[in-house]
Amino acid sequence: MINMAAEGPQSPLLPVWPEVFIGLLCFGIIFFVFYKKLLPSINKVLEERREAIEGGMEKAEATQAEARQTLESYKEQLAEARHDAARLRQEAKEQGAALIAEMREEGQRQREEIIAAGHAQIEADRKQAAELLRQDVGRLATELAGRLVGEALEDHARQSRTIDRFLAELEEKAAAAPSGDAAGAAR
């Protein structure tokens, strides 16, 4: 520096060589320390970060693929459940229709049994009424015949024959009357 003052004013554009040399030497030392110590640490941290990012992306992709697979599985299960529900509804409808048909058949059978029992009861009541009527008519006819003849007709066998003959004549007249009415109505 002393030399500089002695030589005269120096141009500000020209470098001072000893300062440039010292600056280059300091820069080289700092660069060497930086290259040997700091740069490997920085590269290691950057590599770890890159691996973490790539690993995170791989994990994210794997998780996303697993999520897609799970979604597809759920969709398949949902479709299967819907299919099963539709099948169960159809089976229930078929069972309901079969049950209704069975109940109708059972109702028809019971109705026919009731009608048959009613007809049988009516026939039994008609026979009983006819028998009672036959007895009453026979008794009345016997009393009337006894009054007309003037003697009591107490012989049971004779009463039965008389009653049977009388009722047979009545039935013949009754059978002839509807056909005669029909012939009269046709004229």
SEVEXNU-677621 format. One record per residue (C-alpha): x, z, y. Coordinates in Angstrom, 3 decimals, decimal comma. Layout:
% residues N
+----------+----------+----------+
:        u :        w :        v :
+----------+----------+----------+
:        X :        Z :        Y :
...
+----------+----------+----------+
% end
This chain:
% residues 187
+----------+----------+----------+
:        u :        w :        v :
+----------+----------+----------+
:    0,000 :    0,000 :    0,000 :
:    2,874 :    0,599 :    2,141 :
:    4,045 :   -2,871 :    1,417 :
:    0,838 :   -4,293 :    2,524 :
:    1,018 :   -2,725 :    5,873 :
:    4,502 :   -4,099 :    6,315 :
:    3,728 :   -7,624 :    5,393 :
:    0,883 :   -7,971 :    7,753 :
:   -2,729 :   -8,449 :    7,555 :
:   -3,856 :   -9,760 :    4,250 :
:   -6,831 :  -12,036 :    3,699 :
:   -9,882 :  -10,251 :    2,365 :
:  -10,517 :  -13,116 :   -0,022 :
:   -7,228 :  -12,769 :   -1,870 :
:   -7,138 :  -10,015 :   -4,473 :
:   -4,573 :   -7,349 :   -4,590 :
:   -2,787 :   -7,893 :   -7,884 :
:   -1,848 :   -4,355 :   -8,727 :
:   -5,472 :   -3,268 :   -8,212 :
:   -6,684 :   -6,153 :  -10,369 :
:   -4,223 :   -5,165 :  -13,087 :
:   -5,251 :   -1,494 :  -12,973 :
:   -8,941 :   -2,515 :  -12,957 :
:   -8,392 :   -4,791 :  -15,977 :
:   -6,504 :   -2,022 :  -17,792 :
:   -9,328 :    0,496 :  -17,126 :
:  -11,926 :   -2,071 :  -18,123 :
:  -10,046 :   -2,782 :  -21,393 :
:   -9,828 :    0,931 :  -22,223 :
:  -13,528 :    1,447 :  -21,474 :
:  -14,427 :   -1,694 :  -23,427 :
:  -12,285 :   -0,567 :  -26,398 :
:  -13,912 :    2,896 :  -26,435 :
:  -17,329 :    1,342 :  -25,993 :
:  -16,673 :   -1,218 :  -28,767 :
:  -15,296 :    1,338 :  -31,249 :
:  -17,531 :    4,335 :  -30,561 :
:  -20,733 :    3,431 :  -28,763 :
:  -21,422 :   -0,070 :  -30,038 :
:  -21,604 :    0,923 :  -33,767 :
:  -23,979 :    3,799 :  -32,905 :
:  -26,142 :    1,510 :  -30,818 :
:  -26,101 :   -1,167 :  -33,540 :
:  -26,965 :    1,477 :  -36,164 :
:  -29,906 :    2,742 :  -34,092 :
:  -31,068 :   -0,824 :  -33,423 :
:  -30,791 :   -1,694 :  -37,137 :
:  -32,739 :    1,420 :  -38,110 :
:  -35,376 :    0,567 :  -35,537 :
:  -35,563 :   -3,044 :  -36,777 :
:  -35,896 :   -1,808 :  -40,373 :
:  -38,551 :    0,696 :  -39,319 :
:  -40,452 :   -1,999 :  -37,486 :
:  -40,153 :   -4,451 :  -40,390 :
:  -41,009 :   -1,684 :  -42,889 :
:  -43,974 :   -0,692 :  -40,742 :
:  -45,091 :   -4,309 :  -40,619 :
:  -44,684 :   -4,617 :  -44,397 :
:  -46,594 :   -1,385 :  -44,861 :
:  -49,246 :   -2,618 :  -42,451 :
:  -49,491 :   -5,909 :  -44,344 :
:  -49,660 :   -4,052 :  -47,678 :
:  -52,289 :   -1,703 :  -46,285 :
:  -54,228 :   -4,642 :  -44,886 :
:  -54,049 :   -6,452 :  -48,240 :
:  -55,200 :   -3,282 :  -50,002 :
:  -58,026 :   -2,921 :  -47,474 :
:  -59,076 :   -6,536 :  -48,128 :
:  -58,984 :   -5,900 :  -51,868 :
:  -61,012 :   -2,710 :  -51,464 :
:  -63,498 :   -4,558 :  -49,242 :
:  -63,881 :   -7,305 :  -51,853 :
:  -64,338 :   -4,653 :  -54,545 :
:  -67,025 :   -2,945 :  -52,467 :
:  -68,733 :   -6,271 :  -51,816 :
:  -68,733 :   -7,017 :  -55,550 :
:  -70,090 :   -3,546 :  -56,326 :
:  -72,754 :   -3,957 :  -53,635 :
:  -73,775 :   -7,347 :  -55,017 :
:  -73,876 :   -5,887 :  -58,520 :
:  -75,943 :   -2,929 :  -57,299 :
:  -78,362 :   -5,293 :  -55,564 :
:  -78,610 :   -7,358 :  -58,729 :
:  -79,253 :   -4,228 :  -60,788 :
:  -81,871 :   -3,050 :  -58,299 :
:  -83,624 :   -6,430 :  -58,442 :
:  -83,501 :   -6,355 :  -62,248 :
:  -84,905 :   -2,810 :  -62,300 :
:  -87,683 :   -3,814 :  -59,888 :
:  -88,546 :   -6,770 :  -62,102 :
:  -88,546 :   -4,583 :  -65,210 :
:  -90,753 :   -2,036 :  -63,433 :
:  -93,179 :   -4,798 :  -62,425 :
:  -93,270 :   -6,090 :  -65,985 :
:  -93,769 :   -2,591 :  -67,381 :
:  -96,492 :   -1,956 :  -64,805 :
:  -98,246 :   -5,202 :  -65,703 :
:  -97,964 :   -4,370 :  -69,418 :
:  -99,280 :   -0,862 :  -68,768 :
: -102,188 :   -2,244 :  -66,750 :
: -103,002 :   -4,747 :  -69,495 :
: -102,768 :   -1,990 :  -72,102 :
: -105,034 :    0,268 :  -70,059 :
: -107,523 :   -2,572 :  -69,600 :
: -107,524 :   -3,196 :  -73,345 :
: -107,944 :    0,532 :  -73,984 :
: -110,782 :    0,665 :  -71,446 :
: -112,413 :   -2,382 :  -73,038 :
: -112,090 :   -0,808 :  -76,483 :
: -113,551 :    2,491 :  -75,268 :
: -116,377 :    0,644 :  -73,511 :
: -117,159 :   -1,258 :  -76,690 :
: -117,074 :    1,994 :  -78,676 :
: -119,425 :    3,626 :  -76,177 :
: -121,751 :    0,621 :  -76,272 :
: -121,671 :    0,585 :  -80,082 :
: -122,326 :    4,330 :  -80,178 :
: -125,171 :    3,845 :  -77,678 :
: -126,673 :    1,056 :  -79,765 :
: -126,343 :    3,189 :  -82,886 :
: -127,981 :    6,112 :  -81,087 :
: -130,751 :    3,863 :  -79,782 :
: -131,291 :    2,442 :  -83,272 :
: -131,371 :    5,961 :  -84,753 :
: -133,773 :    7,103 :  -82,039 :
: -135,915 :    3,995 :  -82,598 :
: -136,008 :    4,628 :  -86,350 :
: -136,819 :    8,276 :  -85,793 :
: -139,537 :    7,361 :  -83,278 :
: -140,900 :    4,721 :  -85,688 :
: -140,933 :    7,277 :  -88,510 :
: -142,653 :    9,854 :  -86,320 :
: -145,078 :    7,220 :  -85,120 :
: -145,679 :    6,119 :  -88,721 :
: -146,394 :    9,705 :  -89,731 :
: -148,674 :   10,298 :  -86,762 :
: -150,460 :    6,974 :  -87,247 :
: -150,735 :    7,672 :  -90,989 :
: -152,121 :   11,139 :  -90,402 :
: -154,576 :    9,846 :  -87,820 :
: -155,536 :    6,899 :  -90,042 :
: -156,059 :    9,255 :  -93,012 :
: -158,211 :   11,563 :  -90,921 :
: -160,165 :    8,614 :  -89,560 :
: -160,559 :    7,071 :  -93,014 :
: -161,598 :   10,448 :  -94,390 :
: -164,276 :   10,780 :  -91,744 :
: -165,471 :    7,234 :  -92,353 :
: -165,568 :    7,628 :  -96,129 :
: -166,890 :   11,122 :  -95,884 :
: -164,398 :   12,740 :  -98,206 :
: -160,920 :   14,162 :  -97,688 :
: -158,074 :   11,914 :  -98,675 :
: -155,595 :   14,549 :  -99,595 :
: -153,804 :   12,807 : -102,358 :
: -150,349 :   12,204 : -100,934 :
: -149,599 :    9,086 : -102,965 :
: -152,882 :    7,548 : -101,894 :
: -152,192 :    8,481 :  -98,274 :
: -148,768 :    6,830 :  -98,414 :
: -150,188 :    3,609 :  -99,887 :
: -152,977 :    3,512 :  -97,317 :
: -150,580 :    4,175 :  -94,464 :
: -148,102 :    1,580 :  -95,680 :
: -150,845 :   -1,027 :  -96,087 :
: -152,219 :   -0,228 :  -92,630 :
: -148,810 :   -0,441 :  -90,956 :
: -147,955 :   -3,668 :  -92,787 :
: -151,154 :   -5,216 :  -91,428 :
: -150,268 :   -4,026 :  -87,938 :
: -146,763 :   -5,500 :  -88,201 :
: -148,196 :   -8,846 :  -89,398 :
: -150,580 :   -8,929 :  -86,468 :
: -147,767 :   -7,988 :  -84,076 :
: -145,504 :  -10,717 :  -85,504 :
: -148,314 :  -13,291 :  -85,276 :
: -149,282 :  -12,279 :  -81,723 :
: -146,022 :  -13,273 :  -79,944 :
: -145,908 :  -16,654 :  -81,683 :
: -149,594 :  -17,134 :  -80,915 :
: -148,941 :  -16,150 :  -77,276 :
: -146,077 :  -18,617 :  -77,136 :
: -148,322 :  -21,368 :  -78,563 :
: -151,033 :  -20,464 :  -76,066 :
: -148,552 :  -20,482 :  -73,220 :
: -147,230 :  -23,891 :  -74,319 :
: -150,775 :  -25,442 :  -74,075 :
+----------+----------+----------+
% end
